[in-house]
Structures are given as structure tokens and as C-alpha cells.
Amino acid sequence: MSFRWLNSPGLFFLPLVVGLATVGGCCTRSSAQPEPVTRAGNPVFDGWYADPEGAVFGKQFWIYPTYSAPYNEQVFLDAFSSPDLVNWTKHSRILDTNAVTWAWRAMWAPAIVKHGGKYFLFFAANDIQKNEEVGGIGVAVADKPEGPFKDYLGKPLVDRFHNGAQPIDQFVFRDKDGQFYMYYGGWRHCNVARLNKDFTGFEPFADGTVFKEVTPQGYVEGPFMFLHNGKYYFMWSEGGWTGPNYSVAYAIADSPFGPFQRIEKILQQDPTVATGAGHHSVIKLPGKDVYGIVYHRRPLGERDGNHRVTCIDRMEFDAAGHIKPVKITFEGVEKVEP
């Protein structure tokens, strides 16, 4: 989700790291914060939020998460902005079901790109279980990153099960040639499709197919793609999202279509810090080979599946280009000076 669009014009990413104390079962910044504050702290902001997607527009950092609540209460999306990764401003209800006539619940996993001077927010809604139900992946548009967003098509962009993939958890990736691809899918299947120039639909691949399956071993949901040293790093979430073993694994390929051979798991629970670490995105410090991972996790002692918080920690590579296992922390990433 997802911080991403590492290659989109006007967008860039910074390594984030975080640390926040959990008090009374929720997330409240500790009164014992040192002065001056030099670390973001995990979680990065208060409240139950999951599936975080991040971006940088101008001089502001943005996070677009899922509001983590029972499905029938997930009728809106909030966003958060910061000049320095420490001080966050909440932008409430940048999109809700009042603006999307076909959506009525389960608004999930927003993904945002800037294209043609507009901001396009992709989202899933309604948690459809079969083709006969109304819902799937939609897209909204706004003139500003904080919205307000309005429904772009008046209907879902993807409203059917193709190759067994539930139409959820979309991620939009801009390739080095400027082409936008959408990776998506739940129910242990992942598809890639080539977006057309105005994001109103898809262009077929050379073989005539529109939805090409690229499911790697172990895939469950939450796909993410980025480029590093000319290679395509494809990442996804494994395990059950309500359990402690939710996690992130990855593959490396020479093409945005794979084949994607699973390498290893790089983000998972630490019984001394938090459980259920998954559904992530990746950020990169402009001009430097420095990365961070933005993800959600469950505070220790929490048993409610919806009690998830948004965090950021460092992500590093070894000499062979493999991603090192991520250490999840309370401290998070360093403050970025505006």
C-alpha cells in the first residue's frame, strides 16, 4: 500500500522510523518524551489504523490508511500529513460512502498516485464474496492530496473475480517507462493489470489478456512493488490478518510480471514489541540508498483483530541486494527537518 510510487513524478519517499507508548489499550504519546524529539515513535499517530500507504507531495509526508474497525463501520477514509514525520495532522473523511453511491462498507487499503495534475485514490469497498455482489476496487479523484475526493467512475474499476483473486488490496506502480500497473488481490491470488492513460480502465497485454496472474508462493494479500538497482522487488503479506503471525515476504525479478520466486519473510512479530506486523509499503530517501517500511501491527496484549496501529521502521539490504529482516521498534525513524 500503500508509501510507494517510488518512480512517480513529483513523488518521493523517506525512511521512517517510529516509537509510541500504548496506554490503556490504545495509542497515546508518552508524557516522558525526551527534549528535543528526534524520533517519530511507533505508532506514528493515535488511533486504530491499518494497511498504510504513504506518499510525499511537495514538502509534506502523507499516510493513507484503512480505518481499522468492524466492516460496517468502515464507511470513510482518513489521511495524515506531516512536515517532519513527528508532528502529524489528521485530515478526516477525505472520502466516504456518501461520495461513492455503490459503496456501503469495508472501505480498505487506499492507494494514491498523482497523475496529470490530479490525485487519484484507489480503494476497495464492500468485501464482495462473489461476482453477483456489488463492490470491488474503485477510484476517486481530487485536486489536492487531502481531498475532498469524489468518485471518478460512478462504478467499481474492478468488480469481478479474475483468476480467483478477490478485488481488494490494490497497489498502483509506475514503471520506469511511465506505464502504470495495478497489482491487487485477496484470497491467495494476485493479478497485475495495465491501467490506461486516464485511469478509466485497462489496456490488454500483448497476448490479449487483461488480468495476468502473478501469484508467488505463500501470497495471501497486500501486494507492493518497487524498483531497487534495476530490479523489481515484489512484496506481499502472508498469514491471517487477525492473528499474531501476519507477516511480509518478498521476491526479486527482472520484469514487473515476474516470475516471482519467494525469497524469505522480512517483517513479522516480535513478542517483546508487537504482533501481527504486515500489510506494508516502502519509502526511499531521495538521492540516497536508504529505505523504510511502513506497516501496521497489533500492540501487545490486544486480542481484538481490528486493534491495529501504523508504524515505520528502517529497511536495509545486504551486499547481494537481499532485504535484511526488519527490526520492529518503539522508537521508529529519525525526524526529518522541514
SULUR-V437984 format. One record per pair of residues at least 24 apart in sequence whose C-alpha atoms are under 10 Angstrom apart, sorted by the first residue. I is the first residue (numbers start at 0). J is the second residue. If there is no record, write none. Layout:
BEGIN
i={I;I}
j={J;J}
END
This chain:
BEGIN
i={0;0;0;0;0;0;0;0;0;0;0;0;0;0;0;0;0;0;0;0;0;0;0;0;0;0;1;1;1;1;1;1;1;1;1;1;1;1;1;1;1;1;1;1;1;1;1;1;1;1;1;1;1;2;2;2;2;2;2;2;2;2;2;2;2;2;2;2;2;2;2;2;2;2;3;3;3;3;3;3;3;3;3;3;3;3;3;3;3;3;3;3;3;3;3;4;4;4;4;4;4;4;4;4;4;4;4;4;4;4;4;4;4;4;4;4;5;5;5;5;5;5;5;5;5;5;5;5;5;5;5;6;6;6;6;6;6;6;6;7;7;7;7;7;7;7;7;7;7;8;8;8;8;8;8;8;9;9;9;9;9;9;9;10;10;10;10;10;10;10;10;11;11;11;11;11;11;11;11;11;11;11;12;12;12;12;12;12;12;12;12;12;12;12;12;12;13;13;13;13;13;13;13;13;13;13;13;13;13;13;13;13;13;13;13;14;14;14;14;14;14;14;14;14;14;14;14;14;14;14;14;14;14;14;14;14;15;15;15;15;15;15;15;15;15;15;15;15;15;15;15;15;15;15;15;15;15;15;15;15;15;15;16;16;16;16;16;16;16;16;16;16;16;16;16;16;16;16;16;16;16;16;16;16;17;17;17;17;17;17;17;17;17;17;17;17;17;17;17;17;17;17;17;17;18;18;18;18;18;18;18;18;18;18;18;18;18;19;19;19;19;19;19;19;19;20;20;20;21;21;21;21;22;24;24;24;24;24;25;25;25;25;25;26;26;26;36;36;36;37;37;37;37;37;37;37;37;37;37;38;38;38;38;38;38;38;38;38;38;39;39;39;39;39;39;39;39;39;39;39;39;39;39;39;40;40;40;40;40;40;40;40;40;40;40;40;41;41;41;41;41;41;41;41;41;41;41;41;41;42;42;42;42;42;42;42;42;42;42;42;42;42;42;43;43;43;43;43;43;43;43;43;43;43;43;43;43;44;44;44;44;44;44;44;44;44;44;45;45;45;45;46;46;46;46;47;47;47;47;47;47;47;47;48;48;48;48;48;48;48;48;48;48;48;49;49;49;49;49;49;49;49;49;49;49;49;49;49;49;50;50;50;50;50;50;50;50;50;50;50;50;50;50;50;50;50;51;51;51;51;51;51;51;51;51;51;51;51;51;51;51;51;52;52;52;52;52;52;52;52;52;52;52;52;52;52;53;53;53;53;53;53;53;53;53;53;53;53;53;53;54;54;54;54;54;54;54;54;54;55;55;55;55;55;56;56;56;56;56;57;58;58;58;59;59;59;59;60;60;61;61;61;61;61;61;62;62;62;62;62;62;62;63;63;63;63;63;63;63;63;63;64;64;64;64;64;64;64;64;65;65;65;65;65;65;65;65;66;66;66;66;66;66;66;67;67;67;67;67;67;67;67;68;68;68;68;68;68;69;69;69;69;70;70;70;70;70;70;70;70;70;71;71;71;71;71;72;72;72;72;73;73;73;73;73;73;73;74;74;74;74;74;74;74;74;74;75;75;75;75;75;76;76;76;76;76;77;77;78;78;78;78;79;80;80;81;81;82;82;82;82;83;83;83;83;83;84;84;84;84;84;84;84;84;85;85;85;85;85;85;86;89;90;90;90;90;91;91;91;92;92;92;92;93;93;93;93;93;93;93;93;94;94;94;94;94;94;94;94;94;94;94;95;95;95;95;96;96;96;97;97;98;98;98;98;98;98;98;99;99;99;99;99;99;99;99;99;99;99;99;100;100;100;101;101;101;101;101;101;101;101;101;102;102;102;102;102;102;102;102;103;103;104;105;106;106;106;106;107;107;107;107;108;108;108;108;108;108;109;109;109;109;109;109;109;110;110;110;110;110;110;111;111;111;111;111;111;111;112;112;112;112;112;112;112;113;113;113;113;113;114;114;114;114;115;115;116;116;116;117;117;117;117;118;118;118;118;118;118;119;119;119;119;119;119;119;119;120;120;120;120;120;120;120;121;121;121;121;121;121;121;121;122;122;122;122;122;122;122;123;123;123;123;123;123;123;123;123;124;124;124;124;124;125;126;126;126;127;127;127;127;127;127;128;128;128;128;129;129;129;129;130;130;130;130;130;131;131;132;132;133;133;134;134;134;134;135;135;135;135;135;135;136;136;136;136;136;136;136;137;137;137;138;138;151;151;152;152;152;155;156;156;156;156;157;157;157;160;160;160;161;161;161;161;161;161;161;162;162;162;162;162;162;162;162;163;163;163;163;163;164;164;164;164;164;164;164;164;165;165;165;166;167;167;168;168;168;168;168;169;169;169;169;170;170;170;170;170;171;171;171;172;172;172;172;172;173;173;173;174;174;174;174;174;175;175;180;180;180;181;181;181;181;182;182;182;182;182;182;182;182;182;182;182;183;183;183;183;183;183;183;184;184;184;184;184;184;184;185;185;185;185;185;186;186;186;187;187;187;187;187;187;187;187;187;187;188;188;188;188;188;188;188;188;188;189;189;189;189;189;189;189;189;189;190;190;190;191;191;191;192;211;212;212;213;213;213;213;213;214;214;214;214;214;215;215;215;215;215;215;215;215;216;216;216;216;216;216;216;217;217;217;217;217;217;218;218;218;218;219;219;220;220;220;221;221;221;221;221;222;222;222;222;222;222;223;223;223;223;223;224;224;224;224;224;224;225;225;225;225;225;225;226;226;226;226;227;227;227;227;227;228;228;229;229;230;230;230;231;231;231;231;232;232;232;232;233;233;233;233;234;234;234;234;234;234;234;234;235;235;235;235;235;236;236;236;236;236;236;236;237;237;237;237;238;238;239;239;240;240;240;240;240;240;240;240;240;241;241;241;241;241;241;241;241;241;242;242;242;242;242;242;242;243;243;243;243;243;243;243;243;243;243;243;243;243;243;244;244;244;244;244;244;245;245;245;245;245;245;245;245;246;246;246;246;246;246;246;246;246;247;247;247;247;247;247;247;248;248;248;249;249;250;250;251;251;251;262;262;263;263;263;263;264;264;264;264;265;265;265;265;265;265;265;266;266;266;266;266;266;266;266;267;267;267;267;267;268;268;268;268;269;269;269;269;270;270;271;271;271;272;272;272;272;272;272;272;272;273;273;273;273;273;273;273;273;274;274;274;274;274;274;275;275;275;276;276;276;276;276;279;279;279;280;281;281;281;281;282;282;282;283;288;288;289;289;289;289;290;290;290;291;291;291;291;292;292;292;294;296}
j={50;51;52;53;62;63;64;108;109;110;111;168;169;170;171;221;222;223;224;235;278;279;280;281;293;294;50;51;52;53;54;62;63;64;108;109;110;111;168;169;170;171;221;222;223;224;278;279;280;281;282;293;294;51;52;53;54;55;60;61;62;63;110;111;223;279;280;281;282;283;291;292;293;294;52;53;54;55;110;111;112;170;171;172;173;223;224;225;279;280;281;282;283;292;293;52;53;54;55;110;111;112;113;170;171;172;173;174;179;223;224;225;226;280;281;282;54;55;172;173;174;175;224;225;226;227;281;282;283;284;285;172;173;174;175;176;177;225;226;112;113;114;172;173;174;175;177;178;179;56;112;113;114;115;173;177;54;55;56;57;112;113;114;54;55;56;57;60;112;113;285;53;54;55;56;57;60;282;283;284;285;286;53;54;55;56;60;61;281;282;283;284;285;289;290;291;53;54;55;60;84;281;282;283;284;285;286;287;289;290;291;292;313;332;335;84;281;282;283;284;285;288;289;290;291;292;293;311;312;313;314;331;332;333;334;335;39;40;41;43;83;84;85;281;282;283;284;289;290;291;292;293;310;311;312;313;314;331;332;333;334;335;40;41;42;43;84;85;291;292;293;310;311;312;313;314;327;328;329;330;331;332;333;334;41;42;43;44;84;85;293;309;310;311;312;313;327;328;329;330;331;332;333;334;42;43;44;85;310;311;312;327;328;329;330;331;332;43;44;45;310;328;329;330;331;298;329;330;45;298;299;329;298;298;299;300;301;306;298;301;306;307;308;298;307;308;85;333;334;83;84;85;330;331;332;333;334;335;336;83;84;85;329;330;331;332;333;334;335;83;84;85;86;87;310;311;312;329;330;331;332;333;334;335;84;85;310;311;312;328;329;330;331;332;333;334;295;296;308;309;310;311;312;327;328;329;330;331;332;294;295;296;297;298;307;308;309;310;311;328;329;330;331;79;84;85;86;87;293;308;309;310;311;329;330;331;332;79;84;85;86;87;88;89;308;309;310;87;89;308;309;306;307;308;309;295;296;297;305;306;307;308;309;76;77;294;295;296;305;306;307;308;309;310;107;108;277;278;279;294;295;296;297;305;306;307;308;309;310;107;108;109;110;168;221;277;278;279;280;293;294;295;296;307;308;309;78;108;109;110;277;278;279;280;281;293;294;295;308;309;310;311;78;108;109;110;111;170;278;279;280;281;282;293;294;309;78;79;80;109;110;111;112;279;280;281;282;292;293;294;80;110;111;112;113;144;280;281;282;80;81;82;144;282;80;112;113;143;144;82;82;83;337;83;84;144;337;84;87;87;88;89;111;144;145;87;89;109;110;111;293;309;90;93;108;109;110;111;120;144;145;107;108;109;110;294;295;308;309;105;106;107;108;109;122;307;309;105;106;107;108;305;307;308;105;106;107;304;305;306;307;308;105;303;304;305;306;307;104;105;304;305;103;104;105;106;107;124;125;126;305;103;104;105;106;125;103;104;105;106;103;104;105;106;107;124;125;99;102;103;104;105;106;107;124;125;103;104;105;106;107;106;107;108;109;122;109;145;109;144;145;146;145;144;145;335;337;334;335;336;337;333;334;335;336;337;311;331;332;333;334;335;336;337;331;332;333;334;335;336;334;145;144;145;146;147;145;146;147;145;146;147;148;120;141;144;145;146;147;148;149;120;122;139;140;141;145;146;147;148;149;150;147;148;149;150;124;149;150;149;150;139;147;148;149;150;151;153;124;137;138;139;148;149;150;151;152;153;154;155;150;153;154;125;133;134;135;137;150;153;154;155;126;133;134;135;136;137;154;155;133;134;134;134;135;136;137;167;136;167;168;169;167;168;169;170;221;278;136;137;138;167;168;169;170;138;168;169;170;171;172;138;139;140;144;170;171;172;140;144;170;171;172;173;179;140;141;142;143;144;179;196;197;198;196;197;141;142;143;141;142;143;144;142;143;144;145;146;148;143;144;146;148;149;150;151;198;144;146;148;149;150;151;171;150;151;156;168;169;170;171;181;155;156;166;167;168;169;170;155;156;157;158;166;167;168;169;183;155;158;166;167;168;167;165;166;167;158;159;160;165;166;167;159;160;165;166;158;159;160;165;158;159;160;161;165;158;159;158;159;158;159;158;159;166;167;159;160;165;166;167;168;165;166;167;168;169;183;184;166;167;169;198;199;198;199;198;199;200;199;198;199;200;201;183;200;201;184;185;188;188;189;190;209;210;211;212;188;189;190;210;211;212;213;214;187;188;189;190;212;188;189;190;210;212;214;219;220;189;190;220;190;220;221;220;221;222;223;278;220;221;222;223;221;222;223;224;280;222;223;224;223;224;225;226;255;224;225;226;224;225;226;231;255;226;229;224;255;256;210;222;223;224;210;211;212;213;221;222;223;224;233;255;256;210;212;213;220;221;222;223;212;214;218;219;220;221;222;218;219;220;221;222;218;219;220;214;215;216;217;218;219;220;221;236;237;212;213;214;215;216;217;218;219;220;213;214;215;218;219;220;221;222;235;214;222;256;222;255;256;256;256;256;257;255;256;257;258;259;256;257;258;259;260;248;249;250;257;258;259;260;261;248;249;250;259;260;261;262;247;248;249;261;263;264;247;248;249;261;245;247;247;277;278;247;277;278;279;280;247;248;249;278;279;280;249;278;279;280;281;249;250;251;255;280;281;251;255;280;281;282;283;251;252;253;255;251;283;288;316;320;288;320;253;254;254;255;320;255;256;257;259;257;259;321;322;257;259;260;261;259;261;264;265;278;279;280;281;264;277;278;279;280;264;266;267;276;277;278;279;264;267;277;278;275;277;275;277;275;276;277;278;296;297;304;305;307;274;275;297;302;303;304;305;306;307;274;275;276;297;302;303;304;267;268;269;270;273;274;275;276;277;296;297;299;302;304;268;269;274;275;276;277;274;275;276;277;278;295;296;297;274;275;276;277;278;279;294;295;296;275;276;277;278;279;294;325;277;322;324;321;322;321;322;320;321;322;321;322;321;322;323;324;322;323;324;325;314;321;322;323;324;325;326;292;294;314;323;324;325;326;327;296;324;325;326;327;296;297;326;327;299;326;327;328;298;299;299;327;328;296;297;298;299;326;327;328;329;297;298;299;300;301;327;328;329;298;299;300;301;307;327;299;304;307;307;308;309;310;327;309;310;311;311;311;312;313;314;311;313;314;314;315;316;313;314;315;316;314;315;316;315;325;331;332;325;327;332;327;327}
END
